[in-house]
Amino acid sequence: MKNFAWLLALTLSFLVTACGSDHDFQGRFIEPDGLTSYQFFPEGKLTIEKGGELVTTAHYQYDSGDQIITLSSDLDLPNHFLKVNEEGNLEAEDITLTRGIDYGMLADSTWIGHQDQFTFALTFTPADDGMATVSELVTYYDDDMTYLSQIDDSITRLSGDAMFVDLTQYTVSEVTENSFKVSIGGNSMVLEKQPKDTEIDYREGYQSIDEAP
């Protein structure tokens, strides 16, 4: 009888471990409307925002075995079950939530991108009202082999799929752990993560427009 009890306890322990429930799931995901975001925190906490305003605080349970997230709240949520797909996005019955950037991935890091005649760098430091941001935009001029560097201090805030650097709004897409795309108007650029305070490596042979004769 003791052997059976020991075997039963061992079996139950295995089943609980194999189920993989109640694990933390973290990240920020955006609905197709570009306005609504789901932010997952450790210990089963979830916030839902729309247009940068808090809609509700909810709770979740994550089954890492089946890759299912179950949501619960005092309010009637539009989706109660989310499936983590192969791309790392979340699928509901009729919509897919795509991964967005969050303050945690931006904190204490620099992101640099290059596109045509421009190089853009953003360095983020946590602040009470968002992310304190130092931005540098470099424009290259081939005719006289010079560049113009414009540096600015600002605050970055996130709202849906938008990143506001002060009043300048960028649309964010194609988010991975180490890169994301920013778009404004018809222009876009992929920014890649660097150690904080990494400086732009200016193009060889170009000199600052302030130092040009």
C-alpha positions as CSV (number, residue, x, y, z in Angstrom):
1,M,0.0,0.0,0.0
2,K,2.9,2.3,0.8
3,N,4.4,1.6,-2.6
4,F,1.1,2.4,-4.3
5,A,0.8,5.7,-2.4
6,W,4.4,6.6,-3.3
7,L,3.7,5.8,-7.0
8,L,0.5,7.8,-7.0
9,A,2.3,10.9,-5.5
10,L,5.1,10.6,-8.0
11,T,2.5,10.3,-10.9
12,L,0.6,13.4,-9.7
13,S,3.8,15.4,-9.3
14,F,4.8,14.5,-12.9
15,L,1.4,15.5,-14.3
16,V,1.6,18.9,-12.6
17,T,5.1,19.5,-13.9
18,A,4.2,18.3,-17.4
19,C,1.1,20.4,-17.6
20,G,3.3,23.5,-17.3
21,S,0.5,25.7,-16.0
22,D,0.8,28.9,-13.9
23,H,4.1,29.8,-15.5
24,D,4.9,33.5,-16.2
25,F,4.3,34.8,-19.6
26,Q,5.7,38.3,-20.4
27,G,5.5,40.7,-23.3
28,R,3.2,43.3,-24.9
29,F,0.9,42.5,-27.7
30,I,-1.2,44.6,-30.0
31,E,-4.6,44.0,-31.5
32,P,-5.1,44.7,-35.3
33,D,-6.8,48.0,-34.5
34,G,-3.3,49.3,-33.5
35,L,-4.8,50.9,-30.4
36,T,-5.4,48.1,-27.9
37,S,-2.5,46.5,-26.1
38,Y,-2.2,43.5,-23.7
39,Q,0.8,43.8,-21.3
40,F,1.7,40.5,-19.5
41,F,3.6,40.8,-16.3
42,P,5.1,38.2,-13.9
43,E,2.9,36.4,-11.4
44,G,-0.2,36.3,-13.6
45,K,-0.9,40.1,-13.9
46,L,-2.2,41.6,-17.2
47,T,-3.1,45.1,-18.1
48,I,-5.2,46.0,-21.2
49,E,-4.9,49.6,-22.6
50,K,-6.6,51.4,-25.4
51,G,-5.1,54.6,-26.9
52,G,-2.6,54.7,-24.0
53,E,-5.4,54.6,-21.4
54,L,-5.9,51.8,-18.9
55,V,-9.1,49.8,-19.7
56,T,-8.8,47.1,-17.1
57,T,-6.4,45.0,-15.0
58,A,-6.9,41.2,-15.4
59,H,-5.2,38.0,-14.5
60,Y,-3.9,35.1,-16.6
61,Q,-2.7,31.6,-16.4
62,Y,-0.2,30.3,-18.9
63,D,0.0,26.6,-19.9
64,S,3.4,26.3,-21.4
65,G,2.7,22.8,-22.6
66,D,-0.3,23.6,-24.7
67,Q,0.8,27.2,-25.2
68,I,-2.5,28.5,-24.0
69,I,-3.2,31.6,-22.0
70,T,-6.4,31.8,-20.0
71,L,-7.6,35.3,-19.0
72,S,-9.9,36.2,-16.2
73,S,-11.3,39.6,-15.1
74,D,-14.3,41.2,-13.3
75,L,-15.1,42.8,-16.7
76,D,-16.4,40.9,-19.8
77,L,-13.2,40.5,-21.8
78,P,-13.4,40.2,-25.6
79,N,-11.1,37.1,-25.5
80,H,-10.7,34.6,-22.7
81,F,-8.3,32.2,-24.4
82,L,-5.1,33.1,-26.4
83,K,-2.9,30.7,-28.2
84,V,0.8,31.3,-28.7
85,N,1.6,30.5,-32.3
86,E,4.9,29.5,-33.9
87,E,5.8,33.2,-34.6
88,G,5.4,34.1,-31.0
89,N,2.2,36.1,-31.6
90,L,-1.1,35.4,-29.8
91,E,-4.2,34.0,-31.6
92,A,-7.8,34.5,-30.5
93,E,-10.9,33.2,-32.2
94,D,-10.9,35.8,-35.0
95,I,-7.9,38.0,-34.5
96,T,-4.1,37.8,-34.0
97,L,-2.3,40.0,-31.5
98,T,1.2,40.8,-32.7
99,R,4.2,41.4,-30.4
100,G,4.9,45.0,-29.7
101,I,7.8,46.8,-27.9
102,D,7.5,47.4,-24.2
103,Y,9.3,49.6,-21.7
104,G,11.2,46.7,-20.3
105,M,12.9,45.8,-23.6
106,L,13.8,49.5,-24.2
107,A,15.1,50.2,-20.7
108,D,18.9,51.1,-20.5
109,S,19.6,50.3,-24.1
110,T,20.5,51.9,-27.4
111,W,18.8,51.1,-30.8
112,I,20.5,52.1,-34.1
113,G,19.2,51.8,-37.7
114,H,20.4,52.8,-41.2
115,Q,18.3,53.6,-44.2
116,D,19.6,55.3,-47.4
117,Q,21.2,58.6,-46.4
118,F,20.1,58.4,-42.7
119,T,21.2,56.9,-39.5
120,F,19.0,57.0,-36.5
121,A,19.8,56.2,-32.8
122,L,17.7,56.1,-29.7
123,T,19.0,55.7,-26.2
124,F,16.4,54.9,-23.4
125,T,16.6,55.4,-19.7
126,P,13.6,54.7,-17.4
127,A,11.7,57.7,-16.1
128,D,8.6,58.3,-14.1
129,D,6.6,59.5,-17.2
130,G,7.9,57.1,-19.8
131,M,11.4,56.6,-21.2
132,A,13.9,59.5,-21.1
133,T,15.3,59.4,-24.6
134,V,18.4,60.8,-26.3
135,S,17.9,60.6,-30.1
136,E,20.4,61.3,-32.8
137,L,19.5,61.6,-36.5
138,V,22.4,61.7,-39.0
139,T,21.9,62.9,-42.5
140,Y,24.7,62.2,-45.1
141,Y,25.4,64.5,-48.1
142,D,27.3,62.8,-50.9
143,D,28.0,65.9,-52.9
144,D,30.4,67.4,-50.4
145,M,31.0,64.2,-48.2
146,T,29.6,65.8,-45.1
147,Y,27.0,64.8,-42.5
148,L,24.6,66.6,-40.2
149,S,24.1,65.3,-36.7
150,Q,20.9,66.4,-34.8
151,I,20.7,65.4,-31.2
152,D,17.6,65.8,-29.0
153,D,16.4,65.0,-25.5
154,S,12.8,63.8,-25.2
155,I,10.4,61.5,-23.5
156,T,9.2,58.3,-25.2
157,R,5.7,56.9,-24.6
158,L,4.0,53.8,-26.0
159,S,0.3,53.6,-27.1
160,G,-0.9,50.6,-29.1
161,D,1.5,50.1,-32.0
162,A,2.6,53.8,-31.8
163,M,5.8,55.1,-30.2
164,F,5.7,58.8,-29.4
165,V,9.1,60.5,-29.1
166,D,7.7,63.7,-27.6
167,L,5.1,64.7,-30.3
168,T,6.7,62.6,-33.1
169,Q,4.6,59.5,-33.7
170,Y,6.3,56.3,-35.2
171,T,4.4,53.2,-36.0
172,V,6.2,50.1,-34.7
173,S,6.1,46.7,-36.4
174,E,8.1,43.5,-36.9
175,V,9.2,43.3,-33.3
176,T,11.8,40.7,-32.2
177,E,13.9,40.5,-29.1
178,N,16.7,42.5,-30.7
179,S,15.1,44.6,-33.4
180,F,12.0,46.5,-34.5
181,K,10.8,48.6,-37.4
182,V,9.7,52.2,-37.1
183,S,7.7,53.9,-39.8
184,I,6.7,57.5,-40.3
185,G,4.9,58.7,-43.5
186,G,6.3,56.6,-46.3
187,N,9.7,56.0,-44.6
188,S,10.7,53.1,-42.5
189,M,13.9,51.8,-40.8
190,V,14.8,48.7,-38.7
191,L,16.5,49.6,-35.4
192,E,18.8,47.0,-33.8
193,K,19.6,46.7,-30.1
194,Q,23.0,47.8,-28.9
195,P,24.6,48.2,-25.5
196,K,23.5,51.5,-23.9
197,D,25.3,54.6,-25.0
198,T,26.7,52.9,-28.1
199,E,27.7,55.7,-30.5
200,I,26.9,56.0,-34.2
201,D,29.8,54.9,-36.4
202,Y,29.8,57.7,-38.9
203,R,30.6,56.8,-42.5
204,E,34.2,56.7,-43.4
205,G,35.4,59.7,-45.5
206,Y,32.6,62.0,-44.3
207,Q,33.1,64.9,-42.0
208,S,30.8,66.9,-39.8
209,I,29.1,69.8,-41.6
210,D,30.2,72.0,-38.7
211,E,33.8,71.2,-39.4
212,A,33.7,71.5,-43.2
213,P,35.7,74.4,-44.8
